[in-house]
Amino acid sequence: MAILSTPLQYIKSVPPVTRYFTAATLASSTLYLWIRWTTGPTPVAYLTLVPGTSLFFPWTFATSALVEISVIELIVSLLVIPASLAYFERLWGTVETLKFVIVCVTGPNIIGCAFNWIEFAVTRNAELFLYGMEYHGQMALFISLLVSFTQVIPEHQVQILGFIKARVKRLPMAYLTFSTIMTLLGFQSPYILIQFGWFVSWIYLRFYKRSVSDSLGGVVSYGDRSETFALTSWFPPFLHTPLSVLGNTAYKLATRFHLIPTSVPYDIESGGYSQVPGGARAEAERRRHLTSDWPTPPVVRQLRAEYLKLSLQGPHRPRLHQHKMKENLALWRWT
């Protein structure tokens, strides 16, 4: 009994989303391999995502990620995904981790299926693009986790295969490059999902992921608007200008049509309604900077308290009063 208690205790210590996701992966992949072994090498359309039959089996947009079609792929997924997923579940919580998994699995599958239908519309080759490819596995989720690690610990150095050293922030683009090469060589399924997974996970973490800051009294923020996590940070400098123009245009359109959630607190110092880069962490740093460097006569303390109070009032704050208060604080700071 003492011998069996250790693995049981370990399983119970694993966070719930990670535990059930791993169990579902093992069960679904085993079922798929058993079906293929008994019936032959034909696509199992109700387990994996086949673009031509996806409308008849819509659940495969999500459940296809639970299926690895070879023993090697299953072993790699079981070695990498659960440990990474458990790390973020302890960091984000169960609900946010579940939302992250659903978005980063279904999003790339939907885009990949639509891409195949576009290829069919251009080439009229249904045998290849509609029924000859089956999307499966956790490659999209894997690169999504790499993007998450880049957001949390970008400068952390890891060893790959015991002798290759690389910083975490370099891993997503290396994996993306591998995906591009495999896709150009003709292995579109499932490697193109890596590219879609990178884009979907970045958008979700950049603009939509919800976080609550305990240090700021439970202030809710969405996404990470820091410069170190901007779209241009993933690409070489010569691409920064066109990407900035494209990204700013898309952001303005998305904001105009209310496609991006509003995050608080607002970046008052910019004079507008843009969100604070970096979410709650950046807001905490900004407020510490406001309170640490300024002189503290009674009048300044009163102005500063009122200024910080206005900073949490959102888009309905009195902007004229806010700008006047900024001028008063700046005057006290430099006199």
C-alpha positions in Angstrom: 0.0 0.0 0.0 2.9 2.3 0.8 4.4 1.6 -2.6 1.1 2.5 -4.5 0.5 5.6 -2.5 3.4 7.5 -4.1 2.1 7.5 -7.8 -1.4 8.1 -6.6 -0.4 11.1 -4.6 1.6 12.4 -7.6 -1.4 12.1 -9.9 -3.6 13.9 -7.3 -1.0 16.7 -7.1 -1.2 17.4 -10.8 -3.6 20.3 -11.5 -7.0 19.2 -12.9 -6.8 20.6 -16.4 -3.4 19.1 -16.9 -4.4 15.8 -15.4 -7.6 15.4 -17.5 -6.0 16.7 -20.7 -3.2 14.2 -20.4 -5.6 11.3 -19.6 -7.8 12.2 -22.6 -4.7 12.4 -24.8 -3.6 9.0 -23.8 -7.1 7.5 -24.2 -7.8 9.1 -27.5 -4.4 8.3 -29.1 -4.7 4.7 -27.9 -8.2 4.4 -29.4 -7.0 5.8 -32.7 -3.9 3.5 -32.9 -6.1 0.5 -32.1 -8.6 1.5 -34.9 -5.8 2.0 -37.4 -4.3 -1.3 -36.4 -7.5 -3.2 -36.9 -8.9 -1.4 -40.0 -5.9 -0.3 -41.9 -4.3 3.1 -42.8 -7.5 5.1 -43.4 -8.4 8.4 -41.8 -10.6 8.2 -38.8 -12.7 11.3 -39.5 -14.6 11.3 -36.2 -11.3 11.5 -34.2 -9.0 13.6 -36.4 -9.8 16.7 -38.3 -10.4 16.0 -42.0 -11.3 19.2 -43.8 -13.8 17.5 -46.2 -15.8 15.9 -43.4 -15.2 18.5 -40.6 -18.7 19.9 -40.9 -20.2 16.5 -40.1 -17.9 16.0 -37.1 -17.5 19.5 -35.7 -16.1 18.3 -32.4 -12.9 17.3 -34.1 -11.9 21.0 -34.2 -11.1 20.6 -30.5 -10.7 16.8 -29.9 -8.2 16.2 -32.8 -5.6 17.7 -30.6 -6.0 14.8 -28.2 -5.0 12.3 -31.0 -1.4 11.5 -31.8 -1.2 9.1 -34.7 2.1 7.4 -33.9 3.7 6.1 -30.7 6.7 8.4 -31.1 4.5 11.5 -31.3 2.5 10.3 -28.3 5.6 9.8 -26.2 7.0 13.3 -27.1 3.7 14.9 -26.3 3.4 13.1 -22.9 7.0 14.2 -22.0 6.6 17.8 -23.0 3.0 19.1 -22.8 1.9 18.0 -19.3 4.9 19.5 -17.5 4.5 22.8 -19.4 0.8 22.9 -18.9 1.0 22.2 -15.2 3.5 25.1 -14.8 1.0 27.6 -16.3 -2.0 26.1 -14.6 -0.3 26.8 -11.2 0.6 30.3 -12.5 -2.7 31.3 -14.2 -5.3 29.1 -12.5 -7.6 26.4 -13.8 -10.1 28.5 -15.7 -7.6 30.7 -17.6 -5.6 27.6 -18.5 -8.6 25.8 -19.8 -9.5 28.9 -21.9 -6.0 29.0 -23.2 -6.0 25.4 -24.2 -9.4 25.7 -26.0 -8.4 28.8 -27.9 -4.9 27.6 -28.9 -6.3 24.2 -30.1 -9.5 25.1 -31.9 -8.2 28.4 -33.4 -5.4 26.9 -35.4 -7.6 24.0 -36.5 -10.3 26.3 -37.8 -7.7 28.4 -39.7 -6.1 25.3 -41.1 -9.4 23.8 -42.3 -10.3 27.1 -43.9 -6.9 27.2 -45.6 -7.4 23.8 -47.0 -10.8 24.8 -48.5 -9.1 27.8 -50.1 -6.5 25.6 -51.6 -9.3 23.3 -52.9 -11.1 26.3 -54.4 -7.9 27.3 -56.3 -6.7 23.9 -57.4 -10.0 21.9 -57.4 -8.0 19.0 -55.9 -10.4 17.5 -53.4 -8.6 14.3 -53.0 -5.5 16.0 -51.6 -6.8 19.1 -49.8 -10.2 17.9 -48.5 -9.8 14.2 -47.9 -6.0 13.6 -48.1 -5.0 15.5 -45.0 -5.9 14.9 -41.3 -5.0 17.5 -38.7 -4.1 16.1 -35.4 -1.8 16.3 -32.4 -0.5 19.0 -30.1 2.0 20.9 -32.2 -0.2 24.0 -32.1 -0.5 23.8 -28.3 3.2 23.2 -28.0 4.2 26.4 -29.8 1.5 28.2 -27.8 3.2 27.1 -24.6 6.5 28.3 -26.0 5.0 31.7 -26.7 3.7 31.7 -23.1 7.2 30.9 -21.8 8.6 33.7 -23.9 6.1 36.1 -22.3 6.9 34.9 -18.7 10.7 34.0 -18.8 12.1 35.3 -22.1 15.7 35.4 -20.9 15.8 32.0 -19.3 18.4 29.7 -20.9 17.6 26.1 -21.6 19.6 23.1 -22.9 18.3 21.0 -25.7 19.6 17.5 -26.1 22.2 18.2 -23.5 24.5 20.4 -25.6 22.4 23.0 -27.5 21.9 26.2 -25.4 19.2 28.7 -26.3 17.2 31.4 -24.6 13.5 30.8 -24.3 12.6 33.7 -26.4 14.4 32.1 -29.4 12.5 28.8 -29.3 9.2 29.8 -30.8 10.8 31.2 -34.0 13.1 28.2 -34.3 10.0 25.9 -34.1 8.2 28.2 -36.6 11.1 28.0 -39.0 11.0 24.2 -38.7 7.3 24.3 -39.5 7.9 26.5 -42.6 10.6 24.1 -43.9 8.4 21.1 -43.4 5.4 22.8 -45.0 7.4 23.8 -48.1 8.7 20.2 -48.4 5.1 19.1 -48.8 4.2 18.1 -45.2 1.5 20.7 -44.7 -0.5 18.4 -42.4 0.0 18.9 -39.5 3.1 21.2 -39.5 1.3 24.2 -40.8 -0.7 24.2 -37.5 2.5 25.4 -35.8 2.3 28.7 -37.7 -1.3 29.2 -37.0 -0.8 28.2 -33.3 1.9 30.8 -32.9 -0.3 33.6 -34.3 -3.4 32.6 -32.4 -1.6 32.2 -29.1 0.2 35.6 -29.5 -3.1 37.4 -30.2 -4.8 35.8 -27.2 -1.9 36.5 -24.8 -1.4 40.0 -26.2 -5.0 41.2 -26.1 -7.5 38.8 -24.5 -6.0 36.8 -21.6 -7.6 38.0 -18.4 -5.5 38.6 -15.3 -6.3 39.9 -11.9 -3.7 41.8 -9.9 -3.8 41.3 -6.2 -1.2 44.0 -5.6 -3.5 46.6 -7.2 -6.6 45.6 -5.2 -8.0 43.1 -7.7 -7.7 45.2 -10.8 -8.6 43.2 -14.0 -6.5 43.6 -17.1 -6.5 42.0 -20.4 -3.4 40.9 -22.4 0.2 42.1 -22.3 0.7 45.4 -24.2 4.5 45.6 -23.3 6.9 46.5 -26.1 8.9 43.3 -25.4 5.9 41.3 -26.4 4.9 43.3 -29.5 4.5 41.8 -32.9 7.7 43.4 -34.1 9.7 41.7 -31.3 9.4 38.4 -33.1 11.0 39.6 -36.4 14.3 41.1 -37.5 14.7 45.0 -37.5 14.2 45.5 -41.3 10.6 44.2 -40.9 9.7 46.4 -38.0 8.4 49.4 -40.0 6.0 47.6 -42.3 4.8 45.3 -39.4 4.3 48.3 -37.2 2.1 50.0 -39.8 0.1 46.9 -40.4 -0.2 46.1 -36.7 -1.3 49.6 -35.8 -3.9 49.7 -38.6 -5.3 46.3 -37.5 -5.4 47.4 -33.9 -7.2 50.7 -34.7 -9.8 48.8 -36.7 -10.3 46.2 -34.0 -10.6 48.9 -31.3 -13.1 50.8 -33.4 -15.3 47.7 -33.8 -14.9 46.7 -30.1 -13.1 43.4 -31.0 -10.5 43.9 -28.3 -11.5 44.1 -24.6 -10.8 47.2 -22.7 -8.1 46.8 -20.1 -7.8 48.8 -16.9 -6.0 50.7 -15.6 -5.5 53.1 -18.4 -2.4 54.8 -19.5 -3.2 58.3 -18.3 0.3 59.6 -18.9 -0.1 59.1 -22.6 -3.0 61.6 -22.6 -5.3 59.0 -24.2 -7.1 55.8 -23.7 -4.4 53.4 -24.6 -3.8 50.6 -22.2 -0.8 50.4 -20.0 2.0 48.3 -21.5 2.5 45.1 -19.6 -0.8 45.0 -17.7 -0.8 45.0 -14.0 2.9 44.5 -13.6 3.7 47.7 -15.6 1.0 49.6 -13.7 2.5 48.6 -10.4 6.0 49.8 -11.6 4.4 53.0 -12.9 2.7 53.8 -9.7 5.8 53.0 -7.6 7.7 55.4 -9.9 5.1 58.1 -9.3 5.3 57.7 -5.5 9.0 57.2 -5.0 10.7 60.0 -6.9 8.5 63.0 -6.2 8.9 65.4 -3.2 6.3 64.9 -0.5 5.0 68.3 0.8 1.4 68.1 2.0 0.0 69.7 -1.2 1.9 67.2 -3.4 0.7 64.3 -1.3 -2.9 65.5 -1.8 -2.5 66.0 -5.5 -0.8 62.7 -6.0 -3.5 60.8 -4.1 -6.2 62.4 -6.2 -4.2 61.8 -9.4 -3.8 58.1 -8.6 -7.5 57.8 -7.7 -8.4 59.2 -11.1 -6.1 56.7 -12.8 -8.5 53.9 -11.8 -11.7 55.6 -13.0 -11.5 54.2 -16.6 -12.7 55.9 -19.8 -15.3 58.1 -17.9 -12.7 60.0 -15.9 -12.7 63.8 -16.3 -9.9 64.3 -18.8 -9.6 68.1 -18.4 -9.2 67.8 -14.7 -6.8 65.0 -15.2 -4.5 67.0 -17.5 -4.7 70.0 -15.2 -3.6 67.8 -12.3 -0.7 66.5 -14.4 0.5 70.1 -14.9 0.3 70.8 -11.2 2.2 67.6 -10.3 4.9 68.4 -13.0 5.2 71.9 -11.6 5.8 70.6 -8.1 8.3 68.0 -9.4 10.6 70.5 -11.1 10.4 73.4 -8.7 
